[in-house]
């Protein structure tokens, strides 16, 4: 893989991938499953910036404007019930992080977090049927004024597409409400690649001596 990782969790076997799939109730894309089997997450070695580009256009801030860029910091790993850690150094746990995300309800159903960036944003993977395997970016600052216009337009389009949107939201429960929330949450995501492999291949590696 193009990204160099350190502090990966103990090596996995195929049975561990099956445990992850049972937890989420969905099959994992094979390229992501192979990544876990090979590396089991890890933290980016700080000998380079692993930059990702988005289509999020931000307004001027600190004299800068343009498209949001970010850097991969870590990929989550999985620790099976039959595995132990020698110490606590390493990436966050895949299942634990996603249990938190599910409680906070800001990701669509069947979209899971698989890593973090330097801006505390989330690298996400879709397990949905219509875009299975696609990788997305959830921007931590999506609600801030400098990025607000980009997302306001996307969210407004979703609201306009849902009949009786306000009544649906007021209910606060039921499948219509869950679907509306999913659609709104989906509008806060930006696609980074049609597959995990595409996402990895699109990362721009900037060595330390080329940083500005």
C-alpha positions as a Markdown table, in Angstrom:
| # | Residue | x | y | z |
|---|---|---|---|---|
| 1 | Unk | 0.0 | 0.0 | 0.0 |
| 2 | Unk | 1.2 | 3.5 | -0.8 |
| 3 | Unk | 0.6 | 4.8 | 2.8 |
| 4 | Unk | 3.2 | 3.7 | 5.4 |
| 5 | Unk | 1.5 | 2.7 | 8.7 |
| 6 | Unk | 2.9 | 2.0 | 12.2 |
| 7 | Unk | 1.4 | 0.7 | 15.4 |
| 8 | Unk | -1.1 | -1.6 | 13.6 |
| 9 | Unk | -3.2 | -4.0 | 15.8 |
| 10 | Unk | -2.5 | -7.7 | 15.9 |
| 11 | Unk | -2.8 | -9.6 | 12.6 |
| 12 | Unk | -6.3 | -10.8 | 11.6 |
| 13 | Unk | -7.7 | -14.0 | 10.1 |
| 14 | Unk | -10.6 | -14.4 | 7.8 |
| 15 | Unk | -12.8 | -15.4 | 10.8 |
| 16 | Unk | -12.2 | -11.9 | 12.2 |
| 17 | Unk | -13.5 | -10.3 | 9.0 |
| 18 | Unk | -16.6 | -12.5 | 9.4 |
| 19 | Unk | -17.0 | -11.2 | 13.0 |
| 20 | Unk | -16.9 | -7.6 | 11.7 |
| 21 | Unk | -19.5 | -8.4 | 9.0 |
| 22 | Unk | -21.8 | -10.0 | 11.6 |
| 23 | Unk | -21.5 | -6.9 | 13.8 |
| 24 | Unk | -22.5 | -4.6 | 11.0 |
| 25 | Unk | -24.9 | -7.0 | 9.3 |
| 26 | Unk | -23.2 | -6.3 | 6.0 |
| 27 | Unk | -20.5 | -7.8 | 3.8 |
| 28 | Unk | -17.3 | -5.8 | 3.6 |
| 29 | Unk | -15.9 | -4.8 | 0.2 |
| 30 | Unk | -13.1 | -7.3 | -0.6 |
| 31 | Unk | -10.4 | -4.6 | -1.1 |
| 32 | Unk | -11.1 | -3.2 | 2.4 |
| 33 | Unk | -11.2 | -6.7 | 3.9 |
| 34 | Unk | -7.8 | -7.4 | 2.4 |
| 35 | Unk | -6.5 | -4.1 | 3.8 |
| 36 | Unk | -7.6 | -5.2 | 7.3 |
| 37 | Unk | -6.1 | -8.7 | 6.8 |
| 38 | Unk | -2.8 | -7.2 | 5.7 |
| 39 | Unk | -2.4 | -4.2 | 8.0 |
| 40 | Unk | -5.3 | -4.2 | 10.6 |
| 41 | Unk | -5.4 | -0.4 | 10.7 |
| 42 | Unk | -2.5 | 1.8 | 11.9 |
| 43 | Unk | -1.2 | 5.3 | 12.2 |
| 44 | Unk | 0.3 | 7.1 | 9.3 |
| 45 | Unk | 4.1 | 7.3 | 9.7 |
| 46 | Unk | 5.0 | 11.0 | 9.9 |
| 47 | Unk | 7.6 | 11.0 | 7.1 |
| 48 | Unk | 5.0 | 12.4 | 4.7 |
| 49 | Unk | 1.6 | 14.1 | 4.4 |
| 50 | Unk | -1.0 | 11.7 | 2.9 |
| 51 | Unk | -3.2 | 14.4 | 1.4 |
| 52 | Unk | -6.7 | 13.9 | 0.2 |
| 53 | Unk | -8.6 | 16.3 | -2.0 |
| 54 | Unk | -12.3 | 17.1 | -1.7 |
| 55 | Unk | -14.8 | 19.1 | -3.7 |
| 56 | Unk | -15.8 | 21.1 | -0.6 |
| 57 | Unk | -15.3 | 24.8 | -1.6 |
| 58 | Unk | -14.7 | 26.9 | 1.5 |
| 59 | Unk | -14.9 | 30.7 | 1.7 |
| 60 | Unk | -11.9 | 32.7 | 2.6 |
| 61 | Unk | -10.4 | 32.0 | 6.0 |
| 62 | Unk | -7.0 | 33.2 | 7.2 |
| 63 | Unk | -6.4 | 34.6 | 3.8 |
| 64 | Unk | -7.0 | 31.3 | 2.1 |
| 65 | Unk | -9.9 | 29.9 | 0.1 |
| 66 | Unk | -10.5 | 27.1 | -2.4 |
| 67 | Unk | -11.1 | 23.4 | -2.0 |
| 68 | Unk | -10.6 | 21.7 | 1.3 |
| 69 | Unk | -7.6 | 19.4 | 1.6 |
| 70 | Unk | -6.8 | 17.1 | 4.5 |
| 71 | Unk | -4.3 | 14.4 | 5.5 |
| 72 | Unk | -4.9 | 10.8 | 6.6 |
| 73 | Unk | -3.9 | 10.3 | 10.2 |
| 74 | Unk | -5.0 | 6.7 | 11.0 |
| 75 | Unk | -7.1 | 3.8 | 9.9 |
| 76 | Unk | -9.1 | 2.0 | 12.6 |
| 77 | Unk | -8.2 | -1.6 | 13.5 |
| 78 | Unk | -10.1 | -4.6 | 14.9 |
| 79 | Unk | -9.3 | -6.5 | 18.0 |
| 80 | Unk | -10.9 | -10.0 | 18.2 |
| 81 | Unk | -12.1 | -11.6 | 21.4 |
| 82 | Unk | -9.3 | -14.1 | 21.1 |
| 83 | Unk | -6.6 | -11.4 | 20.7 |
| 84 | Unk | -4.7 | -9.3 | 23.3 |
| 85 | Unk | -2.7 | -6.1 | 23.1 |
| 86 | Unk | 0.8 | -5.8 | 24.6 |
| 87 | Unk | 0.2 | -2.2 | 25.3 |
| 88 | Unk | -2.4 | 0.6 | 24.3 |
| 89 | Unk | -0.3 | 2.1 | 21.5 |
| 90 | Unk | -2.1 | 2.0 | 18.2 |
| 91 | Unk | -5.2 | 3.2 | 16.3 |
| 92 | Unk | -8.7 | 3.5 | 17.5 |
| 93 | Unk | -10.9 | 0.4 | 17.4 |
| 94 | Unk | -13.3 | 0.0 | 14.4 |
| 95 | Unk | -16.3 | -1.3 | 16.3 |
| 96 | Unk | -16.0 | 1.1 | 19.3 |
| 97 | Unk | -15.7 | 4.2 | 17.1 |
| 98 | Unk | -18.7 | 3.2 | 15.0 |
| 99 | Unk | -20.8 | 2.5 | 18.1 |
| 100 | Unk | -20.1 | 6.1 | 19.1 |
| 101 | Unk | -21.0 | 7.4 | 15.6 |
| 102 | Unk | -24.3 | 5.4 | 15.7 |
| 103 | Unk | -25.2 | 6.9 | 19.0 |
| 104 | Unk | -24.5 | 10.4 | 17.8 |
| 105 | Unk | -26.5 | 9.7 | 14.6 |
| 106 | Unk | -24.5 | 11.9 | 12.2 |
| 107 | Unk | -23.6 | 9.2 | 9.6 |
| 108 | Unk | -26.2 | 7.6 | 7.3 |
| 109 | Unk | -27.2 | 4.0 | 8.1 |
| 110 | Unk | -24.8 | 1.4 | 6.6 |
| 111 | Unk | -22.0 | 4.0 | 6.2 |
| 112 | Unk | -19.2 | 3.3 | 8.6 |
| 113 | Unk | -16.2 | 5.2 | 9.8 |
| 114 | Unk | -12.8 | 3.6 | 8.9 |
| 115 | Unk | -10.3 | 6.3 | 9.7 |
| 116 | Unk | -9.5 | 9.8 | 10.9 |
| 117 | Unk | -7.8 | 12.8 | 9.4 |
| 118 | Unk | -5.6 | 15.6 | 10.8 |
| 119 | Unk | -8.7 | 17.9 | 11.0 |
| 120 | Unk | -10.6 | 15.2 | 13.1 |
| 121 | Unk | -12.7 | 14.5 | 10.0 |
| 122 | Unk | -13.8 | 10.9 | 9.3 |
| 123 | Unk | -13.0 | 8.6 | 6.3 |
| 124 | Unk | -16.1 | 6.6 | 5.7 |
| 125 | Unk | -17.0 | 3.4 | 3.8 |
| 126 | Unk | -20.4 | 2.7 | 2.3 |
| 127 | Unk | -21.9 | -0.7 | 2.8 |
| 128 | Unk | -25.2 | 0.3 | 1.1 |
| 129 | Unk | -26.4 | -1.4 | -2.0 |
| 130 | Unk | -26.5 | 1.6 | -4.3 |
| 131 | Unk | -22.9 | 2.8 | -3.7 |
| 132 | Unk | -21.3 | -0.3 | -2.1 |
| 133 | Unk | -17.6 | 0.1 | -1.4 |
| 134 | Unk | -17.5 | 3.9 | -2.1 |
| 135 | Unk | -15.3 | 5.9 | 0.3 |
| 136 | Unk | -16.5 | 9.2 | 1.7 |
| 137 | Unk | -15.3 | 12.1 | 3.7 |
| 138 | Unk | -17.2 | 13.5 | 6.7 |
| 139 | Unk | -15.8 | 17.0 | 7.3 |
| 140 | Unk | -15.6 | 18.0 | 11.0 |
| 141 | Unk | -16.1 | 21.6 | 10.1 |
| 142 | Unk | -19.0 | 21.2 | 7.7 |
| 143 | Unk | -21.3 | 23.4 | 9.7 |
| 144 | Unk | -18.8 | 26.3 | 10.1 |
| 145 | Unk | -19.4 | 29.6 | 8.2 |
| 146 | Unk | -16.5 | 29.1 | 5.8 |
| 147 | Unk | -17.9 | 25.8 | 4.5 |
| 148 | Unk | -21.5 | 26.4 | 5.3 |
| 149 | Unk | -22.7 | 27.5 | 1.9 |
| 150 | Unk | -21.4 | 24.3 | 0.2 |
| 151 | Unk | -23.4 | 22.1 | 2.6 |
| 152 | Unk | -26.4 | 24.4 | 2.9 |
| 153 | Unk | -27.1 | 24.0 | -0.8 |
| 154 | Unk | -26.8 | 20.2 | -0.6 |
| 155 | Unk | -29.1 | 20.0 | 2.5 |
| 156 | Unk | -31.6 | 22.4 | 1.0 |
| 157 | Unk | -31.9 | 20.2 | -2.1 |
| 158 | Unk | -32.6 | 17.2 | 0.1 |
| 159 | Unk | -35.3 | 19.1 | 2.1 |
| 160 | Unk | -37.0 | 20.2 | -1.1 |
| 161 | Unk | -37.0 | 16.6 | -2.4 |
| 162 | Unk | -38.9 | 15.3 | 0.7 |
| 163 | Unk | -42.7 | 15.9 | 0.7 |
| 164 | Unk | -43.9 | 17.5 | 4.0 |
| 165 | Unk | -40.3 | 17.6 | 5.2 |
| 166 | Unk | -41.1 | 19.7 | 8.4 |
| 167 | Unk | -43.9 | 17.3 | 9.4 |
| 168 | Unk | -41.7 | 14.3 | 8.9 |
| 169 | Unk | -39.0 | 15.8 | 11.1 |
| 170 | Unk | -41.4 | 16.9 | 13.8 |
| 171 | Unk | -42.5 | 13.3 | 14.3 |
| 172 | Unk | -39.0 | 12.4 | 15.4 |
| 173 | Unk | -39.6 | 8.7 | 14.8 |
| 174 | Unk | -40.7 | 6.2 | 12.2 |
| 175 | Unk | -39.2 | 5.0 | 8.8 |
| 176 | Unk | -40.0 | 8.3 | 7.1 |
| 177 | Unk | -38.1 | 10.2 | 9.8 |
| 178 | Unk | -35.2 | 7.8 | 9.7 |
| 179 | Unk | -35.0 | 8.0 | 5.9 |
| 180 | Unk | -35.1 | 11.8 | 6.0 |
| 181 | Unk | -32.3 | 11.9 | 8.6 |
| 182 | Unk | -30.3 | 9.5 | 6.4 |
| 183 | Unk | -30.7 | 11.7 | 3.4 |
| 184 | Unk | -29.6 | 14.8 | 5.3 |
| 185 | Unk | -26.6 | 13.0 | 6.8 |
| 186 | Unk | -25.7 | 11.7 | 3.3 |
| 187 | Unk | -25.7 | 15.3 | 2.1 |
| 188 | Unk | -22.8 | 16.1 | 4.6 |
| 189 | Unk | -20.6 | 13.5 | 2.9 |
| 190 | Unk | -18.2 | 14.0 | 0.1 |
| 191 | Unk | -17.2 | 11.1 | -2.1 |
| 192 | Unk | -13.4 | 10.4 | -2.3 |
| 193 | Unk | -13.4 | 7.3 | -4.4 |
| 194 | Unk | -15.7 | 4.6 | -5.9 |
| 195 | Unk | -13.7 | 2.0 | -3.9 |
| 196 | Unk | -11.2 | 1.7 | -1.1 |
| 197 | Unk | -8.5 | 1.0 | -3.8 |
| 198 | Unk | -9.5 | 4.1 | -5.8 |
| 199 | Unk | -9.3 | 6.2 | -2.6 |
| 200 | Unk | -5.8 | 4.9 | -1.7 |
| 201 | Unk | -4.5 | 5.4 | -5.2 |
| 202 | Unk | -5.8 | 9.0 | -5.3 |
| 203 | Unk | -3.9 | 10.1 | -2.2 |
| 204 | Unk | -1.2 | 12.6 | -2.9 |
| 205 | Unk | 2.0 | 11.8 | -0.9 |
| 206 | Unk | 4.0 | 14.8 | 0.1 |
| 207 | Unk | 7.4 | 13.9 | 1.7 |
| 208 | Unk | 8.5 | 15.9 | 4.7 |
| 209 | Unk | 11.2 | 17.9 | 2.8 |
| 210 | Unk | 8.5 | 19.0 | 0.3 |
| 211 | Unk | 6.1 | 20.4 | 2.9 |
| 212 | Unk | 5.4 | 24.1 | 2.7 |
